């Protein structure tokens, strides 16, 4: 029997490629996890900049920016899915 709400989720192709199904089931948790990890990486990058190792700071700051951006994107997906 086909019950509304039991069918496949209507996710875009980009969401299906970048967000795994097990991660999509707990999207708010994983988004928060990514944002916290991004903040921690940003602090590590700032500390590395403070020491003066500018090349090494990029190893922290680039993943920090990517984690923060991806976490924000996941939060917006979770908000739009719940509405």
HUCORUR-V743060 format. One record per residue. N is the residue number from 1. RES is the residue in three letters. PSI is psi as a letter, one per 40 degrees, with the letter a starting at -180 (NA if undefined). OMEGA is omega in degrees with one decimal (999 if undefined). BURIAL is 1 if it has 16 or more other ideal C-beta (glycine too) atoms within 10 Angstrom, else 0. Layout:
((N RES PSI OMEGA BURIAL) (N RES PSI OMEGA BURIAL))
//
This chain:
((1 UNK h -178.9 0) (2 UNK h -179.0 0) (3 UNK h 177.0 0) (4 UNK h -178.2 0) (5 UNK e 177.8 0) (6 UNK e -178.1 0) (7 UNK i 178.6 0) (8 UNK i -178.9 0) (9 UNK i -178.6 0) (10 UNK g 179.3 0) (11 UNK i 177.4 0) (12 UNK i -179.2 0) (13 UNK d 179.9 0) (14 UNK d 178.0 0) (15 UNK d 179.6 1) (16 UNK d -179.4 0) (17 UNK d -173.1 0) (18 UNK d -176.8 0) (19 UNK h 179.7 1) (20 UNK i -176.1 0) (21 UNK d 179.0 0) (22 UNK d 177.3 0) (23 UNK d -178.2 0) (24 UNK d -179.8 1) (25 UNK d 179.1 0) (26 UNK f -169.2 0) (27 UNK d -179.4 1) (28 UNK d 178.2 0) (29 UNK d -177.2 0) (30 UNK d 176.4 1) (31 UNK d 177.0 1) (32 UNK d 177.7 0) (33 UNK d 179.7 0) (34 UNK d -179.8 1) (35 UNK d 177.3 1) (36 UNK d 178.0 0) (37 UNK d 177.4 0) (38 UNK d 177.9 1) (39 UNK d 178.4 0) (40 UNK d 177.2 0) (41 UNK d 178.0 1) (42 UNK d 176.3 1) (43 UNK d 177.1 0) (44 UNK d 177.6 1) (45 UNK d 177.9 1) (46 UNK d 177.4 0) (47 UNK d 178.3 0) (48 UNK d 175.3 1) (49 UNK d -178.7 0) (50 UNK d 177.9 0) (51 UNK d 177.9 0) (52 UNK e 178.9 0) (53 UNK g -172.0 0) (54 UNK d 179.1 0) (55 UNK d 179.5 0) (56 UNK d -179.6 0) (57 UNK d 179.1 1) (58 UNK d 178.1 0) (59 UNK d 175.9 0) (60 UNK d -171.9 1) (61 UNK d 178.4 1) (62 UNK d 175.9 0) (63 UNK d 177.4 1) (64 UNK d 179.8 1) (65 UNK d 179.3 0) (66 UNK d 178.2 0) (67 UNK d 179.6 1) (68 UNK d 179.9 1) (69 UNK d -179.3 0) (70 UNK d 177.2 1) (71 UNK d 177.3 1) (72 UNK d 178.5 0) (73 UNK d 178.9 1) (74 UNK d 176.8 1) (75 UNK d 179.3 1) (76 UNK d 176.2 0) (77 UNK d -179.7 1) (78 UNK d 178.3 1) (79 UNK d -178.9 0) (80 UNK d 179.6 0) (81 UNK d -178.0 0) (82 UNK e -177.5 0) (83 UNK NA 999 0))
//
